[in-house]
């Protein structure tokens, strides 16, 4: 069974948020690469489009077996932690 990791970094809108989101993406990417070498993809900035994500998920669905898993991380304003 394979583990696939998809990390999507949303737009920060302000430098403070951009740097915070980038830091979170980098930490998740580093941790994920140790668990799923070669199976980690990130989308950020202009490449994090609906079309790009749907195309990637279609590709994953076509290549995954019933035993494979996918972890999806969404980083952005929707993941506000109260601070």
C-alpha positions as CSV (number, residue, x, y, z in Angstrom):
1,X,0.0,0.0,0.0
2,X,1.2,3.5,-0.9
3,X,0.7,6.8,0.9
4,X,0.2,9.8,-1.3
5,X,0.4,13.3,0.2
6,X,-1.1,16.4,-1.4
7,X,-0.3,19.8,0.2
8,X,-2.2,22.9,-1.0
9,X,-1.1,26.3,0.2
10,X,-3.7,29.1,-0.3
11,X,-2.9,32.7,-0.9
12,X,-2.0,34.7,2.1
13,X,-3.0,38.1,0.9
14,X,-0.6,39.8,3.3
15,X,3.1,39.2,3.9
16,X,2.5,38.0,7.4
17,X,0.1,35.3,6.2
18,X,2.2,34.3,3.2
19,X,5.2,33.6,5.4
20,X,3.2,31.7,8.0
21,X,1.5,29.6,5.3
22,X,4.9,28.9,3.6
23,X,6.4,27.9,6.9
24,X,3.5,25.4,7.5
25,X,3.8,24.0,4.0
26,X,7.6,23.5,4.3
27,X,7.2,21.7,7.7
28,X,4.5,19.4,6.4
29,X,6.4,18.7,3.2
30,X,9.6,17.8,5.2
31,X,7.6,15.5,7.5
32,X,5.7,13.9,4.7
33,X,8.7,13.2,2.5
34,X,10.1,10.9,5.3
35,X,6.9,8.8,5.3
36,X,6.0,8.9,1.6
37,X,9.2,9.5,-0.5
38,X,8.4,10.4,-4.0
39,X,4.6,10.6,-3.3
40,X,4.4,14.1,-2.1
41,X,3.1,16.9,-4.2
42,X,2.6,20.6,-3.3
43,X,0.5,23.2,-4.9
44,X,1.0,26.9,-4.0
45,X,0.6,30.3,-5.5
46,X,-0.5,30.4,-9.1
47,X,-0.2,26.6,-9.5
48,X,-2.8,26.0,-6.8
49,X,-5.7,26.2,-9.2
50,X,-8.9,24.2,-9.3
51,X,-8.0,22.7,-12.6
52,X,-4.5,21.6,-11.5
53,X,-5.9,20.0,-8.3
54,X,-8.7,18.2,-10.2
55,X,-6.3,16.9,-12.8
56,X,-3.9,15.7,-10.0
57,X,-6.8,14.0,-8.1
58,X,-7.9,12.3,-11.4
59,X,-4.4,11.0,-11.9
60,X,-4.2,9.7,-8.3
61,X,-7.6,8.0,-8.6
62,X,-6.6,6.3,-11.8
63,X,-3.3,4.9,-10.3
64,X,-4.3,4.1,-6.7
65,X,-5.2,0.6,-5.5
66,X,-7.9,-0.1,-2.9
67,X,-5.2,-0.3,-0.2
68,X,-3.5,3.0,-1.0
69,X,-4.2,6.1,1.1
70,X,-4.0,9.8,0.4
71,X,-3.5,12.6,3.0
72,X,-4.6,16.1,1.9
73,X,-3.4,19.2,3.7
74,X,-5.1,22.5,3.1
75,X,-3.2,25.5,4.4
76,X,-4.8,28.9,4.3
77,X,-7.3,31.2,5.9
78,X,-9.8,28.3,6.3
79,X,-7.4,26.7,8.8
80,X,-7.6,29.6,11.3
81,X,-6.5,28.4,14.8
82,X,-8.0,31.2,16.9
83,X,-4.9,33.3,17.2
